[in-house]
Every structure is written in C-alpha cells, then in structure tokens.
Amino acid sequence: MDTIAAIMPTMTANDAQDAFGKLLQRHSGIVYKVVNSYARGADERAELAQEIAAQLWHAWPKYDPTRSFSTWMYRIALNVAISHLRSMELRRRHDAVPLDDALHDVADGSAADPEQEQRLRLLQGFIARQPQLDRALLLLYLEERPQREIAEILGITESNVSTKIGRLKQRIRDEF
C-alpha cells in the first residue's frame, strides 16, 4: 500500500498535517457518532475522541487516498472504540455500557415529539445491549452506509452484513 509521502513526495509535514486536519474536521461526525455509542460521560467521551484522533493521525501516513477516507476513518474509530470498551469493561466488571448520557439531553424540552423521543431511547437502549460487532453494525446501518462499505469497515463479508442486519431487525421487531 502506498503511503501519503510516496504518493505526494513534495508534501511537507505541515501540508500533511493541514490535509489531515481538514479531512478530520470534514468527517468529525464519524468520531462523534462512534464516541457517543461507545463511551459514557463527558470525560470518557473526550478521552475516547482524543484517542481516536491520535490513532487516526498515527495511521495517516498509510492512508491510501484512492480509497474512501470515511470508510478508513470508521474502521479505525470503531477499532479504537472497541478496544476502549474492552478496557473499560475490565475495569468496571459489568456488561452493560449505555450509549450516551446525551440521550437525556434530548429531553430538555426542545424536542417536538415526546413519542419519538421515547422510541429513540428504546432503540438506543437496544443498541447499547448488543455485542460490540452488532452495535457497530447498527451504527453504520442507521447511518445508511452501503453494505459493501459496512463489510469493509467491519472486516466481514457483505453476505454476513446482510444476515446480521436481518437478524437484528427481527430482534428489534420482537422486542418492540
């Protein structure tokens, strides 16, 4: 795989840093979604976001610009988040990791439809109870990522993505 330096030999360290910063800013929603799905509390979310950014920067020289940046970013962000979750689970010694305290922030009175808020809470609670791979799969599916991209990000086959999505949809129907 080509490195950024090999593809753009005239790129200075400052140019590389600027290019990375712009791409990170443009796709910051990916980090936000992953962080809010895998960390609790503001401090833990900030720590995880920083770790994701650091790992992205570390991997940046190996990024292949012929590939989708968002797919590459999702893969790294999810791997970092899953590793973070595993270490937190070992420390906490319990299984359930809620999605995000920000759910309660939605109920600050600004939302127009309390019934929709309740459905969102139920869905996010369901997602939080899923195994790590299923949680990542649901996050990507709800973002309407193509199955091919989901498969590439998660390192599984497209048919496996399709099967897992079908089973998750059925579990959601059964639960709600």
C-alpha positions in Angstrom: 0.0 0.0 0.0 1.3 3.4 -0.9 2.0 6.0 1.8 1.0 9.6 1.5 4.7 10.5 1.3 5.2 8.2 -1.7 2.1 9.5 -3.5 2.8 13.1 -2.8 6.6 13.4 -2.4 6.5 17.2 -2.3 4.1 17.3 0.7 5.7 18.8 3.7 4.9 17.8 7.3 2.8 20.9 7.7 0.9 20.1 4.4 0.2 16.6 5.6 -0.9 17.9 9.0 -3.2 20.5 7.3 -4.7 17.9 4.9 -5.3 15.5 7.8 -6.9 18.3 9.9 -9.2 19.3 7.1 -10.3 15.7 6.5 -10.8 15.1 10.2 -12.9 18.3 10.5 -15.0 17.4 7.5 -15.7 13.9 8.8 -15.9 14.8 12.5 -19.4 13.4 12.7 -18.0 9.9 12.4 -15.9 10.4 15.5 -18.9 12.0 17.3 -21.2 9.0 16.5 -18.6 6.4 17.5 -17.7 8.2 20.7 -21.3 8.6 21.7 -22.0 5.0 21.0 -19.1 3.6 23.0 -18.4 5.9 25.9 -20.3 7.3 28.8 -20.0 10.6 30.4 -18.3 13.7 29.0 -14.8 12.9 30.3 -14.8 9.4 28.9 -16.2 10.7 25.5 -13.5 13.3 25.4 -10.8 10.8 26.2 -12.1 8.4 23.5 -12.3 11.1 20.9 -8.8 12.1 21.6 -7.6 8.5 21.4 -9.4 8.1 18.1 -7.8 11.3 16.7 -4.4 10.2 17.8 -4.8 6.7 16.2 -6.0 8.3 13.0 -3.0 10.6 12.9 -0.7 7.7 13.6 -2.2 5.7 10.7 -2.4 8.8 8.4 0.9 8.1 6.6 -0.5 4.7 5.5 -3.9 6.1 4.3 -4.4 5.2 0.6 -6.1 8.3 -1.0 -7.6 6.2 -3.7 -9.9 4.7 -1.1 -12.8 6.4 0.8 -11.5 8.4 3.7 -14.7 8.0 5.7 -14.5 4.2 5.4 -10.9 4.2 6.5 -11.8 6.6 9.4 -14.8 4.5 10.5 -12.7 1.3 10.6 -10.0 2.9 12.8 -12.5 4.8 15.0 -14.5 1.6 15.6 -11.4 -0.5 16.4 -10.2 2.1 18.9 -13.7 2.4 20.4 -14.0 -1.4 20.8 -10.5 -1.6 22.4 -11.5 1.2 24.7 -14.7 -0.5 25.6 -12.9 -3.7 26.4 -10.5 -2.0 28.7 -13.4 -0.1 30.4 -15.3 -3.4 30.8 -12.4 -5.0 32.5 -12.1 -2.1 34.9 -15.9 -1.8 35.6 -16.5 -5.6 35.7 -20.0 -5.3 34.3 -21.6 -6.0 30.9 -23.9 -3.1 30.1 -22.4 0.1 28.6 -25.1 2.7 27.9 -24.9 4.6 24.7 -24.7 8.1 25.9 -25.9 10.4 28.6 -26.8 12.8 25.8 -30.0 10.9 25.3 -31.3 12.7 28.4 -30.1 16.0 26.9 -32.6 15.4 24.1 -35.4 15.6 26.7 -34.6 19.2 27.6 -37.9 20.3 26.3 -36.7 21.4 22.9 -37.9 18.3 21.0 -41.3 18.5 19.5 -42.4 14.9 19.7 -42.2 13.1 23.1 -43.3 9.8 21.5 -40.4 10.0 19.0 -38.0 10.7 21.9 -39.3 7.5 23.7 -38.8 5.4 20.5 -35.3 6.9 20.2 -34.5 6.0 23.8 -35.8 2.4 23.3 -33.7 2.0 20.2 -30.6 3.4 21.7 -31.1 1.2 24.8 -31.5 -1.8 22.5 -28.2 -0.9 20.6 -26.4 -0.4 23.9 -27.2 -4.0 24.9 -25.9 -5.5 21.7 -22.5 -7.2 21.4 -19.7 -4.9 20.1 -19.9 -6.0 16.4 -23.7 -5.8 16.3 -23.5 -2.3 17.9 -21.0 -1.1 15.2 -23.1 -2.7 12.5 -26.3 -1.0 13.7 -24.5 2.3 13.9 -23.3 2.1 10.3 -26.7 0.7 9.1 -28.6 3.5 10.7 -26.2 6.0 9.0 -27.3 4.3 5.7 -23.9 3.2 4.8 -23.9 0.7 1.8 -23.5 -3.0 2.8 -20.2 -3.2 0.9 -18.8 -0.3 2.9 -20.1 -1.8 6.2 -18.4 -5.1 5.3 -15.1 -3.3 4.6 -15.2 -1.3 7.8 -16.0 -4.2 10.0 -13.9 -6.8 8.2 -16.7 -9.2 7.4 -18.4 -10.3 4.2 -21.3 -8.5 2.6 -23.5 -11.6 3.0 -22.6 -11.6 6.7 -23.6 -8.0 6.9 -26.9 -8.7 5.3 -27.6 -11.7 7.5 -26.7 -9.8 10.7 -28.9 -6.9 9.7 -31.8 -9.1 9.0 -31.4 -10.8 12.4 -31.0 -7.5 14.2 -34.2 -6.2 12.5 -36.1 -9.2 13.7 -34.8 -8.8 17.3 -35.9 -5.2 17.2 -39.4 -6.2 15.9 -39.6 -8.9 18.6 -38.6 -6.5 21.4 -40.7 -3.6 20.4 
